[in-house]
Amino acid sequence: MEENWIVVCRTAGLVTAQIILGRLQTDGIPARLQYEAIGVISCSLDVDGLGEVRIFVPESKASAAREILAQRFTENDLQWEERHD
């Protein structure tokens, strides 16, 4: 029996949704996107939900997914390599 998948996040645009999808998958959380194709074509506009993209994860992973999505980073948290070409 397949586990129930639930929405953990909604975005207005496919690019943002794909970034979130990648972040979750990098941490080992399976995720899926659901959207109306016509809304995605409309330049990430959300008119009556047309541009909305929903991110689904298995119900057992929802809490972990929400914790990941709640994380905030500042520039000081990132490790940048300085290049002197």
Chimera marker file (.cmm) of the C-alpha trace (Angstrom):
<marker_set name="trace">
<marker id="1" x="0.000" y="0.000" z="0.000" r="1" g="1" b="0" radius="0.5"/>
<marker id="2" x="1.427" y="3.384" z="-1.024" r="1" g="1" b="0" radius="0.5"/>
<marker id="3" x="1.801" y="6.027" z="1.650" r="1" g="1" b="0" radius="0.5"/>
<marker id="4" x="-0.426" y="9.099" z="1.607" r="1" g="1" b="0" radius="0.5"/>
<marker id="5" x="1.311" y="12.215" z="0.188" r="1" g="1" b="0" radius="0.5"/>
<marker id="6" x="0.457" y="15.654" z="1.563" r="1" g="1" b="0" radius="0.5"/>
<marker id="7" x="1.169" y="19.276" z="0.613" r="1" g="1" b="0" radius="0.5"/>
<marker id="8" x="3.973" y="20.868" z="2.636" r="1" g="1" b="0" radius="0.5"/>
<marker id="9" x="4.435" y="24.017" z="0.579" r="1" g="1" b="0" radius="0.5"/>
<marker id="10" x="2.811" y="26.109" z="-2.149" r="1" g="1" b="0" radius="0.5"/>
<marker id="11" x="4.665" y="28.504" z="-4.423" r="1" g="1" b="0" radius="0.5"/>
<marker id="12" x="3.799" y="30.864" z="-7.244" r="1" g="1" b="0" radius="0.5"/>
<marker id="13" x="6.042" y="29.556" z="-9.976" r="1" g="1" b="0" radius="0.5"/>
<marker id="14" x="7.785" y="26.443" z="-11.215" r="1" g="1" b="0" radius="0.5"/>
<marker id="15" x="11.366" y="27.692" z="-10.762" r="1" g="1" b="0" radius="0.5"/>
<marker id="16" x="10.930" y="28.268" z="-7.024" r="1" g="1" b="0" radius="0.5"/>
<marker id="17" x="9.131" y="24.942" z="-6.691" r="1" g="1" b="0" radius="0.5"/>
<marker id="18" x="11.977" y="23.112" z="-8.428" r="1" g="1" b="0" radius="0.5"/>
<marker id="19" x="14.506" y="24.679" z="-6.043" r="1" g="1" b="0" radius="0.5"/>
<marker id="20" x="12.421" y="23.513" z="-3.074" r="1" g="1" b="0" radius="0.5"/>
<marker id="21" x="12.034" y="20.064" z="-4.639" r="1" g="1" b="0" radius="0.5"/>
<marker id="22" x="15.813" y="19.778" z="-5.035" r="1" g="1" b="0" radius="0.5"/>
<marker id="23" x="16.437" y="20.914" z="-1.461" r="1" g="1" b="0" radius="0.5"/>
<marker id="24" x="14.092" y="18.278" z="-0.061" r="1" g="1" b="0" radius="0.5"/>
<marker id="25" x="15.462" y="15.526" z="-2.280" r="1" g="1" b="0" radius="0.5"/>
<marker id="26" x="19.044" y="16.438" z="-1.309" r="1" g="1" b="0" radius="0.5"/>
<marker id="27" x="18.082" y="15.718" z="2.299" r="1" g="1" b="0" radius="0.5"/>
<marker id="28" x="16.586" y="12.358" z="1.319" r="1" g="1" b="0" radius="0.5"/>
<marker id="29" x="12.944" y="13.382" z="1.335" r="1" g="1" b="0" radius="0.5"/>
<marker id="30" x="10.954" y="12.172" z="-1.669" r="1" g="1" b="0" radius="0.5"/>
<marker id="31" x="8.937" y="15.028" z="-3.147" r="1" g="1" b="0" radius="0.5"/>
<marker id="32" x="6.607" y="15.657" z="-6.072" r="1" g="1" b="0" radius="0.5"/>
<marker id="33" x="5.266" y="18.770" z="-7.768" r="1" g="1" b="0" radius="0.5"/>
<marker id="34" x="1.692" y="19.330" z="-8.880" r="1" g="1" b="0" radius="0.5"/>
<marker id="35" x="0.595" y="22.273" z="-11.016" r="1" g="1" b="0" radius="0.5"/>
<marker id="36" x="-1.678" y="23.333" z="-13.832" r="1" g="1" b="0" radius="0.5"/>
<marker id="37" x="0.352" y="23.557" z="-17.038" r="1" g="1" b="0" radius="0.5"/>
<marker id="38" x="-1.394" y="26.739" z="-18.182" r="1" g="1" b="0" radius="0.5"/>
<marker id="39" x="-0.427" y="28.499" z="-14.936" r="1" g="1" b="0" radius="0.5"/>
<marker id="40" x="3.235" y="27.616" z="-15.336" r="1" g="1" b="0" radius="0.5"/>
<marker id="41" x="3.276" y="29.048" z="-18.845" r="1" g="1" b="0" radius="0.5"/>
<marker id="42" x="1.905" y="32.351" z="-17.564" r="1" g="1" b="0" radius="0.5"/>
<marker id="43" x="5.280" y="33.670" z="-16.297" r="1" g="1" b="0" radius="0.5"/>
<marker id="44" x="4.828" y="32.538" z="-12.683" r="1" g="1" b="0" radius="0.5"/>
<marker id="45" x="1.741" y="34.648" z="-12.142" r="1" g="1" b="0" radius="0.5"/>
<marker id="46" x="-0.769" y="33.353" z="-9.632" r="1" g="1" b="0" radius="0.5"/>
<marker id="47" x="-4.239" y="34.306" z="-10.812" r="1" g="1" b="0" radius="0.5"/>
<marker id="48" x="-6.938" y="32.364" z="-8.995" r="1" g="1" b="0" radius="0.5"/>
<marker id="49" x="-4.399" y="29.619" z="-8.287" r="1" g="1" b="0" radius="0.5"/>
<marker id="50" x="-3.353" y="29.144" z="-11.921" r="1" g="1" b="0" radius="0.5"/>
<marker id="51" x="0.346" y="29.762" z="-11.246" r="1" g="1" b="0" radius="0.5"/>
<marker id="52" x="0.384" y="27.847" z="-7.982" r="1" g="1" b="0" radius="0.5"/>
<marker id="53" x="2.690" y="24.857" z="-7.620" r="1" g="1" b="0" radius="0.5"/>
<marker id="54" x="2.126" y="22.450" z="-4.739" r="1" g="1" b="0" radius="0.5"/>
<marker id="55" x="4.971" y="20.427" z="-3.242" r="1" g="1" b="0" radius="0.5"/>
<marker id="56" x="3.945" y="17.017" z="-1.896" r="1" g="1" b="0" radius="0.5"/>
<marker id="57" x="5.905" y="14.659" z="0.381" r="1" g="1" b="0" radius="0.5"/>
<marker id="58" x="4.976" y="11.361" z="2.050" r="1" g="1" b="0" radius="0.5"/>
<marker id="59" x="2.964" y="12.031" z="5.201" r="1" g="1" b="0" radius="0.5"/>
<marker id="60" x="5.632" y="10.355" z="7.370" r="1" g="1" b="0" radius="0.5"/>
<marker id="61" x="8.235" y="12.862" z="6.063" r="1" g="1" b="0" radius="0.5"/>
<marker id="62" x="6.088" y="16.012" z="6.349" r="1" g="1" b="0" radius="0.5"/>
<marker id="63" x="7.470" y="17.158" z="9.698" r="1" g="1" b="0" radius="0.5"/>
<marker id="64" x="11.088" y="16.806" z="8.543" r="1" g="1" b="0" radius="0.5"/>
<marker id="65" x="10.270" y="18.570" z="5.266" r="1" g="1" b="0" radius="0.5"/>
<marker id="66" x="8.684" y="21.507" z="7.093" r="1" g="1" b="0" radius="0.5"/>
<marker id="67" x="11.737" y="21.814" z="9.356" r="1" g="1" b="0" radius="0.5"/>
<marker id="68" x="14.011" y="21.970" z="6.305" r="1" g="1" b="0" radius="0.5"/>
<marker id="69" x="11.802" y="24.560" z="4.620" r="1" g="1" b="0" radius="0.5"/>
<marker id="70" x="11.708" y="26.691" z="7.789" r="1" g="1" b="0" radius="0.5"/>
<marker id="71" x="15.517" y="27.053" z="7.837" r="1" g="1" b="0" radius="0.5"/>
<marker id="72" x="16.854" y="30.489" z="7.022" r="1" g="1" b="0" radius="0.5"/>
<marker id="73" x="20.413" y="31.297" z="6.020" r="1" g="1" b="0" radius="0.5"/>
<marker id="74" x="22.418" y="34.484" z="5.957" r="1" g="1" b="0" radius="0.5"/>
<marker id="75" x="25.423" y="35.200" z="3.794" r="1" g="1" b="0" radius="0.5"/>
<marker id="76" x="27.633" y="34.460" z="6.828" r="1" g="1" b="0" radius="0.5"/>
<marker id="77" x="26.276" y="30.885" z="6.930" r="1" g="1" b="0" radius="0.5"/>
<marker id="78" x="27.540" y="30.147" z="3.434" r="1" g="1" b="0" radius="0.5"/>
<marker id="79" x="31.060" y="28.978" z="2.717" r="1" g="1" b="0" radius="0.5"/>
<marker id="80" x="32.347" y="30.891" z="-0.288" r="1" g="1" b="0" radius="0.5"/>
<marker id="81" x="35.646" y="30.181" z="-1.934" r="1" g="1" b="0" radius="0.5"/>
<marker id="82" x="37.396" y="33.340" z="-2.986" r="1" g="1" b="0" radius="0.5"/>
<marker id="83" x="39.014" y="33.119" z="-6.380" r="1" g="1" b="0" radius="0.5"/>
<marker id="84" x="41.776" y="35.403" z="-7.501" r="1" g="1" b="0" radius="0.5"/>
<marker id="85" x="42.169" y="34.851" z="-11.228" r="1" g="1" b="0" radius="0.5"/>
<link id1="1" id2="2" r="1" g="1" b="0" radius="0.2"/>
<link id1="2" id2="3" r="1" g="1" b="0" radius="0.2"/>
<link id1="3" id2="4" r="1" g="1" b="0" radius="0.2"/>
<link id1="4" id2="5" r="1" g="1" b="0" radius="0.2"/>
<link id1="5" id2="6" r="1" g="1" b="0" radius="0.2"/>
<link id1="6" id2="7" r="1" g="1" b="0" radius="0.2"/>
<link id1="7" id2="8" r="1" g="1" b="0" radius="0.2"/>
<link id1="8" id2="9" r="1" g="1" b="0" radius="0.2"/>
<link id1="9" id2="10" r="1" g="1" b="0" radius="0.2"/>
<link id1="10" id2="11" r="1" g="1" b="0" radius="0.2"/>
<link id1="11" id2="12" r="1" g="1" b="0" radius="0.2"/>
<link id1="12" id2="13" r="1" g="1" b="0" radius="0.2"/>
<link id1="13" id2="14" r="1" g="1" b="0" radius="0.2"/>
<link id1="14" id2="15" r="1" g="1" b="0" radius="0.2"/>
<link id1="15" id2="16" r="1" g="1" b="0" radius="0.2"/>
<link id1="16" id2="17" r="1" g="1" b="0" radius="0.2"/>
<link id1="17" id2="18" r="1" g="1" b="0" radius="0.2"/>
<link id1="18" id2="19" r="1" g="1" b="0" radius="0.2"/>
<link id1="19" id2="20" r="1" g="1" b="0" radius="0.2"/>
<link id1="20" id2="21" r="1" g="1" b="0" radius="0.2"/>
<link id1="21" id2="22" r="1" g="1" b="0" radius="0.2"/>
<link id1="22" id2="23" r="1" g="1" b="0" radius="0.2"/>
<link id1="23" id2="24" r="1" g="1" b="0" radius="0.2"/>
<link id1="24" id2="25" r="1" g="1" b="0" radius="0.2"/>
<link id1="25" id2="26" r="1" g="1" b="0" radius="0.2"/>
<link id1="26" id2="27" r="1" g="1" b="0" radius="0.2"/>
<link id1="27" id2="28" r="1" g="1" b="0" radius="0.2"/>
<link id1="28" id2="29" r="1" g="1" b="0" radius="0.2"/>
<link id1="29" id2="30" r="1" g="1" b="0" radius="0.2"/>
<link id1="30" id2="31" r="1" g="1" b="0" radius="0.2"/>
<link id1="31" id2="32" r="1" g="1" b="0" radius="0.2"/>
<link id1="32" id2="33" r="1" g="1" b="0" radius="0.2"/>
<link id1="33" id2="34" r="1" g="1" b="0" radius="0.2"/>
<link id1="34" id2="35" r="1" g="1" b="0" radius="0.2"/>
<link id1="35" id2="36" r="1" g="1" b="0" radius="0.2"/>
<link id1="36" id2="37" r="1" g="1" b="0" radius="0.2"/>
<link id1="37" id2="38" r="1" g="1" b="0" radius="0.2"/>
<link id1="38" id2="39" r="1" g="1" b="0" radius="0.2"/>
<link id1="39" id2="40" r="1" g="1" b="0" radius="0.2"/>
<link id1="40" id2="41" r="1" g="1" b="0" radius="0.2"/>
<link id1="41" id2="42" r="1" g="1" b="0" radius="0.2"/>
<link id1="42" id2="43" r="1" g="1" b="0" radius="0.2"/>
<link id1="43" id2="44" r="1" g="1" b="0" radius="0.2"/>
<link id1="44" id2="45" r="1" g="1" b="0" radius="0.2"/>
<link id1="45" id2="46" r="1" g="1" b="0" radius="0.2"/>
<link id1="46" id2="47" r="1" g="1" b="0" radius="0.2"/>
<link id1="47" id2="48" r="1" g="1" b="0" radius="0.2"/>
<link id1="48" id2="49" r="1" g="1" b="0" radius="0.2"/>
<link id1="49" id2="50" r="1" g="1" b="0" radius="0.2"/>
<link id1="50" id2="51" r="1" g="1" b="0" radius="0.2"/>
<link id1="51" id2="52" r="1" g="1" b="0" radius="0.2"/>
<link id1="52" id2="53" r="1" g="1" b="0" radius="0.2"/>
<link id1="53" id2="54" r="1" g="1" b="0" radius="0.2"/>
<link id1="54" id2="55" r="1" g="1" b="0" radius="0.2"/>
<link id1="55" id2="56" r="1" g="1" b="0" radius="0.2"/>
<link id1="56" id2="57" r="1" g="1" b="0" radius="0.2"/>
<link id1="57" id2="58" r="1" g="1" b="0" radius="0.2"/>
<link id1="58" id2="59" r="1" g="1" b="0" radius="0.2"/>
<link id1="59" id2="60" r="1" g="1" b="0" radius="0.2"/>
<link id1="60" id2="61" r="1" g="1" b="0" radius="0.2"/>
<link id1="61" id2="62" r="1" g="1" b="0" radius="0.2"/>
<link id1="62" id2="63" r="1" g="1" b="0" radius="0.2"/>
<link id1="63" id2="64" r="1" g="1" b="0" radius="0.2"/>
<link id1="64" id2="65" r="1" g="1" b="0" radius="0.2"/>
<link id1="65" id2="66" r="1" g="1" b="0" radius="0.2"/>
<link id1="66" id2="67" r="1" g="1" b="0" radius="0.2"/>
<link id1="67" id2="68" r="1" g="1" b="0" radius="0.2"/>
<link id1="68" id2="69" r="1" g="1" b="0" radius="0.2"/>
<link id1="69" id2="70" r="1" g="1" b="0" radius="0.2"/>
<link id1="70" id2="71" r="1" g="1" b="0" radius="0.2"/>
<link id1="71" id2="72" r="1" g="1" b="0" radius="0.2"/>
<link id1="72" id2="73" r="1" g="1" b="0" radius="0.2"/>
<link id1="73" id2="74" r="1" g="1" b="0" radius="0.2"/>
<link id1="74" id2="75" r="1" g="1" b="0" radius="0.2"/>
<link id1="75" id2="76" r="1" g="1" b="0" radius="0.2"/>
<link id1="76" id2="77" r="1" g="1" b="0" radius="0.2"/>
<link id1="77" id2="78" r="1" g="1" b="0" radius="0.2"/>
<link id1="78" id2="79" r="1" g="1" b="0" radius="0.2"/>
<link id1="79" id2="80" r="1" g="1" b="0" radius="0.2"/>
<link id1="80" id2="81" r="1" g="1" b="0" radius="0.2"/>
<link id1="81" id2="82" r="1" g="1" b="0" radius="0.2"/>
<link id1="82" id2="83" r="1" g="1" b="0" radius="0.2"/>
<link id1="83" id2="84" r="1" g="1" b="0" radius="0.2"/>
<link id1="84" id2="85" r="1" g="1" b="0" radius="0.2"/>
</marker_set>
